[in-house]
């Protein structure tokens, strides 16, 4: 017999008892009306959703300390009114009732991520990841299925230390690595740890990631915009401020795609030393560069002044929610504490699976495969822009999963919005959406990592048509 998948509320469910209240207080003659009224309001308000299977009359009567006849009569009344449906062999279920006590609720908008740099999720290496998960399952001792180290599983931290040192020139002692739920959580934890350490505010790139900015604020830091140009963050503006912390994306600035110029890298670290400052380095997609080897991380030049963060969101998939922070010694203990109070630790099986994935070279192989694919898609974007949007340029270095399209002549904001919407099925966002106090040149941030070359061609052609 097929088991029902409808939602069920047990007669002993305390939530239902709370919902119905103390019916006996209504008096013996009003029990049936009281029960019917309570259920009716719960259905209309959406607290008993359509399809919910109610308890059997005998069970609910026992649970509410009333006679079975009270429940039967209440159910019959609501069936007659259309609030409930009675099915032989299936019990009594809530009907599809569209009205609510407070009027029609607003439609729920689907969640839409604001980051155009989404990887090719269809290319996720399922077979190799499953193999890594199986290895993790077989190799993990029973004791390690308990509450883990807030810093992360030792095997993953060892794998990350070796990988980051080899690929990003990061100095990563094991006791300074904290495994997080992606860089989003990393930013929140960094903000809380800095706030506890007496740092009240952080400089943020402008234009820059809106999500990171808001996360810092929620974590307790005030945010101050620092301008960005074609050479990266304006260190001169940072020096002129009274800030002691700044967040940067030096390998591939988001969203402009600029690489922090060598002289500015040096000046940024000089600022950190001179002002007892800290640099938060978001190394979000540095693995993907198509014209040369990626520049090394800032952290390797000043491990005691740079808080380094990264994740596998761009290299594998955002849905895995695994990232890391490499903290200076003076911040590592506080960061570990806030991680512990946030969620104790990341899921141990996923951590060990990622460790296996790194140790076996599967991550390196996947990045090499995807680099070829993303480079092809970037070339398709350049060619499509040249064909359909003559006079427009594509700025930013040949790296990452997004690019910025810049018109030769000013384009009204409304026209840019129309073009962004015309990039059907793909992500395009006006550059101005990422700015706070600056006014960047008109442009569109366009994602290409998750889009095939033929869709890129169609998308850019549609944008050109919308532009007239």
N, C-alpha and C positions, 0 to 999 in steps of 0.2 A: 504494500500500500504506500502510495506517495505521501510523504510528510508535508503538512501545510507549511507554507513559508510566510503566512500572514502574521502581522504583529499580534502578540497575545498579551493580555494583562491578567495575571493570576488573581484568584480571589484573595490571596494573602498578600498581594502587592501593597506595601505601605503607601506608595504614591497614590493609589486609587482611594485608599481609606482617607488620606489627607484631602484628596480632591472632593470626596463626597461629604466629609465633615461628620459631625455627630448627629446622625439622623434622629436618634432617640430624643434629642432635645426638642424636636419639632412637635412632639405629642403623638399619641397612638393613632389619632384619626388622620394625621397628615403625613404618615410615614411614606405611603405610596407616592403622594404628590411631591414630597420632599426629595425622594430618590429620583423620580422622573425629572424634576426641575434641575437637580444637581448634574445629572447625566446630560440633560439637554444643553445646559450652559457650557459644559466641558466640550461637547461636540461642536457647538457653534463657535467657541473660542479657539478651536484647533488643538486643544489639549488632549483630546481623544481623536486622533487622525482617522481619516477614511481607511477602512479595511481592518481596523483594530478589532480583534476578537475579544468580546467581554467574557467574564467568568460565567460558568454555569450558575443557574439561579440558586441551586442548593449551596454551592460554594460561597457565593457572594452573600447570601443570607446569613450563613454561619459567620462569615468574616465581619459583617456589620451588626451582628447580634439582633437581627430582625427575623420575622417569619418568612418562609419561602414564598408565601402568597404575596407579600409586599413586593418582592423582586419580580415575580412573574407578572403582576399587574403593571408595574412600572415599565418592564420590557415591552409588554403588549401595547401600552399607550404610545411608547416611542416608535414601535414598529408601525402603528397606525398613522403616526404623524410623519413617517418617512426618515426619522433620524437613525433608526436601526433596521437591519434585515435579519430575519430568522431563517436559517437553513437547516433542514433535517440532516443530522449527522455532522454538521459543522458548527452548530451553536449560533450565537447572536453576534453580528458584526456591525460596526459603524458604517452608515451609508456615506455616500459622497455628498457632503453638505458644503455648499459654497459660501454661505453667508457667515459673518462673524459678528460678535457683539459690538465691536468697535468699527464696523464698516469693512469694506473690502481692503485687504492688506496690499501694500505696494508690491509689484512684481519683484521677485528676487533676481538680481542681476548676476549672471555667471561670473566667476572670478576670472580676471584677465591679467596675466602677468605683464608688468611694464618693461621687461627687459627683452630687447630684440635679439640678444645674443644667445639664442637657444641652440643647442647642438642637434645633430641629426639623430633623433631618438629612435628611429627605425633601424639605425645601425648599431644599437646597443649590443655588445657581444654576449648574448644570452647564454650560449653554450659554455663559453669560458667562465662567465660569472657563476653559472650553475655548478661547474666543476670546482670553482673556488669555494662556493658555499658547502658543497659536499665534503671537501677536504677539511674545511673549518669544523663542520659537524662531527666528523670522525676523529679529528685530532684534539678537540676541545675537552679538557678534563671536566668531570662533573662539578668540581668545586668552583670552576670559573663561570658557571652559569648563575652564580649568586650576584650580589651587588658588586659592581666593579669599581676599579680605581677611577675617580673623577677625571683624571688626566687622560684616560683611555687605556685600552688593553696594551700591555707591554710589547706584544708581538707587532701590533700595528705601529706603535711609536718607534720601534726599532726599524721597521720597514720604511717609515716616513723619513726618519733621520738619514738613512742611507740614500733614499730616492731624492730628497730635497737637496742634500749635499751634492749629489752627482749631477742633477739636472738644473738646479737653480742657485748653486753655490751658497746655500743657506747653512749657517752654523746652528745645529739643532741637537743640543744635549737632550737626552731622554727626559730628564726632570723638568725641562722647560717646554715640552710639547703638551698641548691639551687638545684632544680630539673633540670636535663639536658637531652640531647638527647643521653643517654647511657654513658658509661665511656669514649668513644672516645671523645665526646665533653667535658666531664668533664676534661680530661687531657689537652685539648687545653685551656680551660678557666683557669685552675690552672696555666698553663705555663704563660699565659698572665698576670694573676693577680700577680704572683711572679715577673715577669719581671718588672712590674710597681712598685713593692714594693722594687726594688733594688737588687733582687736576679738574678745574671747573668747566672748561670749554675746549672745543676742538675746531680747527680749521678744516673746511671741506672744499674740494675742488668745485669750481663754478665755471661752466656747467659740470655737473657730476651726477652720481647716482642718487636719486631721490630716496630710494629705499634705505641706503646706508645712512643718509642724513637723518631720516626719521628714526631709524633704529638707534643712532647715537642719542637723539633727543629723549627717546623713551628710556634709554639706559642711564639718563641723568646728566648728560653733557649739553651745554649750550653749543650751538653751531654757528660758525662765522664763515661766510664764503670767501674763498681765495681765488682770484681769476686764473684762468687757464688760457694759454695761447698755443701756437703751433709747436712750441718747444716744451710744453708741459706746464706744470703749476708755476705761478709767478712767485719765486722765492723772495724777491724783493718786497712784495706786498706782505708776505708772511713775516719777514724781518721787521717791517714797520709796525706790526701788530704787537699786542702783549700776550699772544697765545703761547702755550707751552706744549701743545699737541697739534698734529695735523695728519689728516688721512689723505693718502695719495695712491694713484694707480700708475706707477712709473714705467712699467714695461709696455703698457698699452692703455693710455688714458681712456677712461669711460666718461662720456661717449665719443670724444673727438678722434680717438685713435692715435693721438700724438705719443711719442716716446720722450720721456724726460731727458733733456739734453745733458751731455756729460758735465758741462760746467754747472748746471743747475743741480745735478746729483751731488756734486761736491759741495755746493753752497748750501743745500738742504741739510746735509750732515753737519756742516760747520755751524749752521743755525742751531741744530739740536744740542751740540756741545756747548755753545756759547750761552744758550738760554735754558740749560737744564731741561731740554725739550725731548719729546718722544714723537717718532714718526710711525704711523700706522700704515703698513704696506699691504694693500689689497692686490694680490698677485693672481687675479681672477681668470685670465686666459693666456698666460704668458707662454704656454707650451706650443701655441700655434703661431708661428711666424714663417712666411713663405719665401722671403727674399734672402734671408740670412739666418744665422743662429740667433735665438732670443738673447737679449741682454740679461746678465745675471741680476739676481735680486739685490736690492739695497742692503738688506739685512746682513749679508755676508761681509759688508764693509764696516758695519757698526752694530754688532749683535746686542750691545747694551743700550742702544738708543732706538732700535727699531723693533716694533711688534709686527711680526710677519703673519699674514693670514692667507689661506688658500682653501680650495675644495676640489671635489671631483665633479662639480656641477657642469662644467664646460667640457671636461675630458670624457666623462662617462654619461651621467644623467643627473639633473637636479633632483629628481625624485628619490635618489638614494640618500640624500640628506647627510652627507659626511664631509666634514672639513677639518681644519686644524688651525691652531695658533702656535707660533713659536715665540715665546715671551722672553724679555730680558730677565735676568735673575731677580731683580728687585720687584718685578711684577708677577712672577710665576706663582708664588704662593697665594696671593690674593685672587689671581685668575682661577686657580684650582678651587678655591673656596666658593667663588660665585658660580662656577660650573656645578659644583656639588649641590648647592642650594637651588640651582635651576632645574636639574633633572637627574641628579646623581651621576649618570654616565650614559654614553651612547650604547645602542644594542650590541651585545658582545659578538653575536654571530656575524653581523654585518662588518664589524671591525676586523675580525679575524679573516673573513672572506676577502676584504680589501687588502689585508696584509699578504695573503696568499697570491692575490692577483698581481701585486707589485713584485713579490719575491720571484714569481715564475716568469717575469718579463711580459706578462699579458698586457699590462698597462702600456708599456713601451710599444708593443706591437700595435695595439689599438690606436695610439696617438700617431704612429707612423702612417697607418692606413688612412686615418681620418684627415691627416694633414694633406695628403694627396687629394682627397675628395673635396676638402674645403678650399684648397687652392684653385681647383677646377671651378668651383662655384663662384669664387671671387672673380676669376677671369670672365666667367659668363656674365656677371654683374657689370664689369667694366665694359664688355662688348655691347651689352644691351643698352647701357646708358649712352654710349657713343652713338648707337644707331637711333635711339628714340628720343633722347634728350640732348641734342647737340648744344654745346655751350655750357653744359653742366659738367662739373668735375667730381671726382671721388677722392676725398681727402683721408688722411690717416695712413699709417704704414700698412704694408701687406701683412696683416696679422689678424688673429681673432676670428670672430664669427659675425661681425657687423662692420658697416662702413658708413660714412657720412656723404650724402649727395648734396652738393652746393651749387646753386644756380649762378650763372654769369651775371645776371641782373637781379635786383631785388624782386622777390615774389611776395605778394600779400599773404598774411597768416592764414586767411580763409582758403586761399588756393593751395597752400601747403597741406592744410588739413584734408582737403578734398583729394589731393594726391596720395596722402598717407592712407586714406580709406580705400583708394582704388587699388592699392597693392594687395589685392584680394588673396586671402588665405595666408598671408605673410605679415610680418611685423614691421611697420614703419611708423616712426614717431618724429614730429617736428623737434629739431634741436633745441628750440626755445623752451620746450617742456622740461628740460633738465637744468635750466638756468634759474638763478635766484636773484642776484643783484646785477649781474652783467647782462648785456644784450648781444648774444652771439649773432654772427651773420646768419641769414636765412639758410636753412638746410634741413635735410631729412636723415634721420638715423635709420638705416635699413638693415635688417637681419637677413643673412643668406645661408647660415649654417644648416638650417633645417629645410632648405628649399632646393629642389632639383633644378638643374640648368634650364630645362624647358619652362618650368613655372616662373623662374626668374625672368626669362624673356617675356612671357605673357604679362607678368606683373609690372615690369617697367614700361611695357607698351601701354598698359591700361593707365598707368600714372601719366604718361605723356598725353593720352587722349583726354584725361580729366583736366590737364593743364591748358588744353586748347592749343 
